[in-house]
Amino acid sequence: MHTNDLEAFKWMLKRCGKTFGKKVDDELVEAYWAALKDEPLSTVERLAGHQMRYGKFFPKPSELRPKADRAPEDRSEADKKFRICEDACIRSLEEMRQHDYAAWLKRVGSNSSAGRINEQFGPSRVYYDLPARCWKRA
């Protein structure tokens, strides 16, 4: 953005503030300007409009940047290890369901989502959707 865009930028932020019930003062405008001044005003306005139409909260500066320009999601090493262990446990449960149904039912319990799907649709209709991370019926 160019310094000539500051007034239009301020107006756009105040309009966002009215939409989400947030008070936009000069300090907030300066902080957002510092974070977004390298982006074209048209891009920021387009993304702000999208947030006002579909968002639930006043947008953070990162939400007013194109997705390609955002920082990558930072996953800690512990989070990665947890996911690997969780995936192994789920695969083990799925294998147990296929080969030893009684042990699987005892392990997951009838009050779990898997147990409820099992009671309603039968054991052959239950599976764990790993990408969605939930039990589903086939």
Rosetta silent file (secondary structure, phi, psi, omega in degrees, C-alpha in Angstrom):
SEQUENCE: MHTNDLEAFKWMLKRCGKTFGKKVDDELVEAYWAALKDEPLSTVERLAGHQMRYGKFFPKPSELRPKADRAPEDRSEADKKFRICEDACIRSLEEMRQHDYAAWLKRVGSNSSAGRINEQFGPSRVYYDLPARCWKRA
SCORE:     score description
SCORE:     0.000 S_00000001
   1 L     0.000  156.597  177.583    0.000    0.000    0.000 S_00000001
   2 L  -103.888  156.642 -179.469    1.035    3.560   -0.485 S_00000001
   3 H   -58.233  -25.197  176.877    0.761    6.255    2.200 S_00000001
   4 H   -67.176  -18.049 -178.369   -2.074    7.762    0.134 S_00000001
   5 H   -85.545   -4.141 -173.766   -4.067    4.589    0.899 S_00000001
   6 H   -59.007  -43.443 -178.906   -4.023    5.159    4.655 S_00000001
   7 H   -65.115  -43.118  178.205   -7.431    6.894    4.828 S_00000001
   8 H   -64.786  -38.303  178.117   -9.115    4.211    2.704 S_00000001
   9 H   -63.822  -44.835  179.357   -7.407    1.542    4.831 S_00000001
  10 H   -61.673  -44.123  179.567   -8.617    3.221    8.044 S_00000001
  11 H   -61.599  -42.590  179.396  -12.173    3.422    6.676 S_00000001
  12 H   -62.305  -43.309  178.980  -12.072   -0.261    5.702 S_00000001
  13 H   -65.806  -39.122  178.962  -10.905   -1.286    9.198 S_00000001
  14 H   -66.005  -36.533  176.509  -13.601    0.847   10.852 S_00000001
  15 H   -64.688  -41.033  174.953  -16.225   -0.796    8.632 S_00000001
  16 H   -61.417  -43.292 -179.943  -14.889   -4.196    9.737 S_00000001
  17 H   -60.212  -41.883  178.189  -15.037   -2.989   13.343 S_00000001
  18 H   -64.248  -40.486  179.826  -18.704   -2.022   12.971 S_00000001
  19 H   -60.639  -41.929 -174.527  -19.490   -5.398   11.433 S_00000001
  20 H  -103.042    4.455  178.294  -17.912   -7.314   14.316 S_00000001
  21 L    69.860   36.553  179.833  -18.627   -4.865   17.155 S_00000001
  22 L  -116.152  134.815  178.052  -14.983   -3.941   17.743 S_00000001
  23 L   -77.669  123.937 -179.876  -13.771   -0.433   18.501 S_00000001
  24 L  -106.467  109.794  179.274  -11.106    0.544   15.975 S_00000001
  25 L  -105.077  177.455 -177.010   -8.831    3.276   17.296 S_00000001
  26 H   -62.510  -34.645 -179.642   -5.750    4.922   15.765 S_00000001
  27 H   -64.433  -41.525  178.145   -3.388    2.564   17.604 S_00000001
  28 H   -66.326  -42.138  178.816   -5.097   -0.479   16.076 S_00000001
  29 H   -60.032  -44.093  179.741   -5.034    1.106   12.616 S_00000001
  30 H   -62.650  -41.043  179.807   -1.284    1.788   12.968 S_00000001
  31 H   -64.514  -44.832  179.145   -0.606   -1.803   14.060 S_00000001
  32 H   -67.590  -37.926  177.485   -2.574   -3.258   11.136 S_00000001
  33 H   -60.522  -45.792 -179.874   -0.953   -0.773    8.732 S_00000001
  34 H   -61.746  -37.176 -177.809    2.511   -1.874    9.880 S_00000001
  35 H   -77.644  -25.067 -171.981    1.567   -5.527    9.413 S_00000001
  36 H  -118.932    3.081 -172.432   -0.089   -5.107    6.011 S_00000001
  37 L   -63.486  -17.579  178.731    1.603   -2.156    4.296 S_00000001
  38 L   -83.953   -7.855  178.598    3.439   -4.450    1.858 S_00000001
  39 L   -93.217  149.689  174.546    0.116   -5.763    0.455 S_00000001
  40 L   -67.679  143.550 -179.706   -1.919   -3.905   -2.198 S_00000001
  41 H   -57.740  -38.837 -178.933   -4.973   -2.134   -0.757 S_00000001
  42 H   -61.050  -37.868  178.814   -7.256   -3.939   -3.206 S_00000001
  43 H   -66.929  -45.925 -179.653   -6.102   -7.324   -1.849 S_00000001
  44 H   -63.589  -42.011  178.993   -6.623   -6.279    1.776 S_00000001
  45 H   -64.283  -41.027  179.235  -10.071   -4.850    0.962 S_00000001
  46 H   -62.968  -45.315 -179.256  -11.085   -8.027   -0.873 S_00000001
  47 H   -70.718  -33.395  175.790  -10.008  -10.249    2.020 S_00000001
  48 H   -66.016  -41.135  177.272  -11.647   -7.929    4.579 S_00000001
  49 H   -61.620  -40.060  177.440  -14.883   -8.125    2.604 S_00000001
  50 H   -63.198  -43.361  178.386  -14.642  -11.903    2.628 S_00000001
  51 H   -62.818  -41.338 -179.355  -14.126  -11.866    6.411 S_00000001
  52 H   -65.808  -33.805  179.935  -17.107   -9.572    6.904 S_00000001
  53 H   -78.796  -40.862 -170.049  -19.319  -11.876    4.844 S_00000001
  54 H  -117.739  -14.963 -176.769  -18.137  -15.250    6.129 S_00000001
  55 L   -80.900  165.808  178.786  -16.007  -14.711    9.255 S_00000001
  56 L  -105.548  -20.700 -173.843  -17.140  -14.851   12.861 S_00000001
  57 L  -134.225  162.349  174.789  -14.606  -12.464   14.379 S_00000001
  58 L   -56.980  131.083 -172.812  -12.694   -9.283   13.599 S_00000001
  59 L   -71.227  144.201  171.257   -9.869  -10.427   11.299 S_00000001
  60 L   -79.707  158.490  178.438   -6.268  -10.720   12.406 S_00000001
  61 H   -55.127  -36.810 -179.815   -3.665   -9.188   10.065 S_00000001
  62 H   -64.230  -26.089  178.939   -2.682  -12.678    8.870 S_00000001
  63 H   -79.656  -10.622  177.617   -6.282  -13.234    7.740 S_00000001
  64 H  -101.834   17.414  175.096   -6.033  -10.143    5.539 S_00000001
  65 L  -113.352  150.785  175.198   -3.112  -11.612    3.592 S_00000001
  66 L   -59.824  148.585 -177.874   -3.393  -14.021    0.662 S_00000001
  67 H   -56.446  -37.101 -178.588   -3.090  -17.666    1.754 S_00000001
  68 H   -65.560  -20.740 -176.662    0.123  -18.106   -0.219 S_00000001
  69 H   -96.188   -4.173 -177.622    1.679  -15.288    1.806 S_00000001
  70 L   -79.977  154.094  177.195    0.765  -16.656    5.238 S_00000001
  71 L   -66.416  144.062  178.644    3.274  -18.323    7.524 S_00000001
  72 L   -66.347  152.710  178.938    3.139  -22.130    7.408 S_00000001
  73 L   -63.357  128.467 -177.885    1.354  -23.889   10.234 S_00000001
  74 L   -95.113  114.140  177.628    3.882  -24.548   12.975 S_00000001
  75 L  -108.309  129.271  179.218    3.569  -27.974   14.474 S_00000001
  76 L   -72.327  161.037  178.698    5.695  -28.827   17.443 S_00000001
  77 H   -62.546  -37.724  179.098    7.709  -32.013   17.524 S_00000001
  78 H   -63.786  -39.598  179.069    5.552  -33.287   20.394 S_00000001
  79 H   -63.992  -42.156  179.078    2.401  -32.720   18.326 S_00000001
  80 H   -62.987  -43.947  179.583    3.870  -34.693   15.421 S_00000001
  81 H   -64.087  -39.325  178.645    4.861  -37.575   17.727 S_00000001
  82 H   -61.540  -45.529 -179.960    1.397  -37.553   19.282 S_00000001
  83 H   -60.514  -41.147  179.889   -0.249  -37.787   15.848 S_00000001
  84 H   -63.545  -44.944  178.704    1.977  -40.718   14.877 S_00000001
  85 H   -65.514  -42.142  179.277    1.117  -42.575   18.105 S_00000001
  86 H   -61.971  -44.055  178.633   -2.570  -41.758   17.755 S_00000001
  87 H   -60.721  -41.962  179.159   -2.600  -43.055   14.174 S_00000001
  88 H   -63.693  -40.988  178.439   -0.907  -46.299   15.283 S_00000001
  89 H   -63.913  -43.528 -179.767   -3.487  -46.787   18.055 S_00000001
  90 H   -64.650  -42.337  178.158   -6.379  -46.206   15.675 S_00000001
  91 H   -62.200  -39.020  177.857   -4.955  -48.646   13.138 S_00000001
  92 H   -63.276  -43.043  177.880   -4.564  -51.188   15.931 S_00000001
  93 H   -63.240  -42.169 -179.434   -8.194  -50.683   16.978 S_00000001
  94 H   -64.236  -40.847  177.763   -9.382  -51.038   13.389 S_00000001
  95 H   -65.174  -39.952  177.486   -7.413  -54.270   13.001 S_00000001
  96 H   -62.026  -41.221 -179.891   -8.888  -55.528   16.287 S_00000001
  97 H   -60.803  -39.110 -177.156  -12.402  -54.698   15.033 S_00000001
  98 H   -74.830  -32.666 -173.077  -11.816  -56.751   11.897 S_00000001
  99 H  -106.863  -28.007 -179.007  -10.223  -59.780   13.586 S_00000001
 100 L  -140.462   78.611 -172.823  -11.550  -59.897   17.160 S_00000001
 101 H   -58.098  -42.286 -177.881  -14.872  -58.100   17.249 S_00000001
 102 H   -62.412  -42.316  178.529  -15.696  -58.981   20.894 S_00000001
 103 H   -66.639  -38.569  178.512  -12.372  -57.569   22.147 S_00000001
 104 H   -62.783  -46.161 -179.308  -12.857  -54.436   20.036 S_00000001
 105 H   -62.624  -39.095  177.452  -16.365  -53.856   21.408 S_00000001
 106 H   -64.681  -39.991 -177.732  -15.073  -54.309   24.954 S_00000001
 107 H   -68.712  -46.807 -175.738  -12.228  -51.830   24.261 S_00000001
 108 H   -81.521  -28.251  179.381  -14.315  -49.039   22.667 S_00000001
 109 L    80.899  155.705 -176.726  -17.382  -49.484   24.870 S_00000001
 110 L   -80.405  -15.980 -179.741  -21.035  -49.109   23.956 S_00000001
 111 L   -88.271   -7.883  178.610  -21.194  -45.420   24.961 S_00000001
 112 L   -77.117  166.570  178.231  -18.542  -44.330   22.462 S_00000001
 113 H   -62.606  -36.587  178.349  -19.471  -43.073   19.011 S_00000001
 114 H   -65.040  -42.223  179.552  -18.098  -46.332   17.556 S_00000001
 115 H   -64.146  -39.728  178.967  -20.227  -48.367   19.967 S_00000001
 116 H   -67.691  -40.919  177.003  -23.374  -46.405   19.107 S_00000001
 117 H   -63.475  -41.966  179.056  -22.784  -46.798   15.355 S_00000001
 118 H   -59.082  -47.357 -178.838  -22.152  -50.498   15.943 S_00000001
 119 H   -62.911  -37.262 -175.453  -25.422  -50.931   17.868 S_00000001
 120 H   -80.088  -40.257 -171.353  -27.402  -49.078   15.237 S_00000001
 121 H  -119.147  -10.202  179.529  -25.878  -50.427   12.006 S_00000001
 122 L    97.043  160.100 -173.637  -23.795  -53.499   12.935 S_00000001
 123 H   -65.824  -27.716 -178.852  -20.061  -54.221   13.118 S_00000001
 124 H   -76.869   -9.579 -177.575  -19.471  -54.375    9.399 S_00000001
 125 H  -100.721    1.583 -177.603  -20.714  -50.789    9.015 S_00000001
 126 E  -102.219  134.889  172.131  -18.259  -49.158   11.468 S_00000001
 127 E  -152.452  160.468  178.670  -14.879  -47.784   10.424 S_00000001
 128 E  -100.765  120.842  177.850  -12.453  -45.090   11.548 S_00000001
 129 E   -87.071  100.883 -173.980  -11.935  -42.272    9.047 S_00000001
 130 L   -62.644  -45.934  178.289   -8.310  -41.363    9.768 S_00000001
 131 L   -61.133  -38.132  179.908   -8.173  -38.034    7.862 S_00000001
 132 L   -83.626  -15.276  179.265  -11.385  -36.832    9.551 S_00000001
 133 L    58.747   51.035  176.003  -10.291  -38.432   12.843 S_00000001
 134 E  -157.847  158.037  175.898  -13.683  -39.891   13.761 S_00000001
 135 E   -78.389  140.181  179.739  -15.673  -43.119   13.680 S_00000001
 136 E  -137.879  169.398  173.685  -18.154  -43.354   10.827 S_00000001
 137 E  -106.294  143.426 -178.876  -20.554  -45.817    9.320 S_00000001
 138 L   -80.156    0.000    0.000  -19.945  -47.284    5.893 S_00000001
